[in-house]
């Protein structure tokens, strides 16, 4: 246990020392913020104005929609960046040096996973506080205590899922060049697969189904429900239920999969099952690589 703790501390220090890596772990998030400031916000506000009157609450609701997507992306991008330490150690043969001590390969690998989980949780919580400040500064309200606790719980699930998802991917990577390529692909794709760049309802049916089957998108779904619960009721007060349902389907606040509206409990089950399956697959691949 002492060896594992020392390795986790060492991995954390190596990650924090590389400022460029920390910056690039947040690059996809910065891109979304620029896109949002330029046209995503206006596009969504204009579309909703066709259904209901424009109010300050409308802008708050759209901001909350963005915030939920950003938090999901941060969980993925930061945990993936944290695994860069493992790839660097593998390429530089540092892992071989660790094995000269009485430490197993499994302990070394577990230290990378725990470090990714810790880094993801820290960045996600800091981002949550920043997002709350942003929402209040733009005229919104702080989350209620109940919703704040819900969001923290969802963020932990999100980081845990992102950690095992990225572990599964990183097990196929052996060099820093291939890891950089992986980071570019994941950073680009995650915005689409979580319905942040383009609303789910604006995509063709095949793409919609792909997003709904992608487990990480369900963390975005849960976060949107937690953030937007109050603002949706205010914005669509007095509006027909059909308009509210249509908005939720188009903007990925509920998932209509093959004619069935997925419940919150279904999304949680999908996330937990995905964590278990990815963890088991990662263990199998790790054992095969180190026979």
Number of C-alpha atoms within 10 A of each C-alpha: 7 7 15 18 14 12 21 21 15 15 23 20 13 14 21 13 11 11 11 10 17 16 13 18 24 19 17 22 21 14 15 19 15 11 13 18 11 11 10 19 16 14 11 16 16 11 11 18 12 9 15 17 11 14 12 11 19 22 21 22 24 20 20 25 23 22 25 26 24 24 24 28 31 27 33 27 28 28 31 29 24 29 23 23 22 25 23 16 19 16 13 13 11 13 17 12 10 15 12 9 9 8 12 14 16 12 15 18 16 15 23 26 22 22 25 33 23 20 22 28 23 15 18 25 17 11 17 20 10 12 20 19 14 18 19 13 10 13 11 20 16 14 19 12 9 9 18 16 13 16 24 16 12 20 26 18 20 31 31 24 27 28 31 25 22 24 24 19 15 20 16 14 18 15 16 18 11 14 21 15 12 18 21 16 11 19 23 16 13 23 21 17 24 27 24 25 19 15 18 25 19 12 15 9 13 8 15 22 16 12 22 23 14 16 25 27 27 28 29 29 24 23 28 24 21 22 24 21 16 16 19 19 14 14 21 19 12 9 13 11 11 9 14 17 12 15 19 19 17 19 21 26 24 22 25 18 13 9 7 8 12 14 12 15 10 12 20 17 13 17 22 16 14 18 20 13 14 19 18 14 14 20 16 11 14 18 12 9 10 8 5
